[in-house]
């Protein structure tokens, strides 16, 4: 099956799974996932599964990327913060939808590879930094949207405080990989509204910058 046919089959699977936003599907369809994978996994790029990218990290399955992006409700007016750049796959999809993306990665080696990919794809609205994602990016706050690609025990107050009133944060909650829930948080004038989006599985949100080779 050709790459185009495999991509078409994946998009159909995502639609059946509830990802129906045309802009989100368009961003996924125009983002070649194989570019973000190590050579041994490129042939599996259009399977709806998470795949390893090194440093004990994975690129999320397209269904999860699609759902998180759809629930984030991003427009070209929004400034977005992403915690956990990883391979850069989710970042590229967000960058195609938002005004400006700020993305934080604790593994400098992964970030260097991702930044090279951003440059090769001529995406000029992404600003990336190697830093402790748990601290967010206070110098650039507030953000209209925040996406966290690592699981926390609860909504992290530091990140919540960087979310604009009326803004949306999507993140996995639960440190037990068998009992994580994808959660949508909307900041209100009085606090927060939370919505359970279903079970998920992410690596934990870890404090600090990773050591070289970690």
HUTA-V382700 format. One record per helix or strand of 2 or more residues. SS is the DSSP state (H for helix, E for strand). FROM is the first residue (numbers start at 1). TO is the last residue. If there is no record, write none. Layout:
{{SS;FROM;TO} {SS;FROM;TO}}
This chain:
{{H;3;16} {H;22;29} {H;33;36} {H;39;44} {E;51;54} {E;57;59} {H;62;72} {E;79;83} {H;89;95} {E;100;105} {H;108;120} {E;126;130} {H;133;135} {H;138;140} {E;143;152} {H;157;160} {E;163;173} {H;177;179} {E;180;187} {E;192;200}}
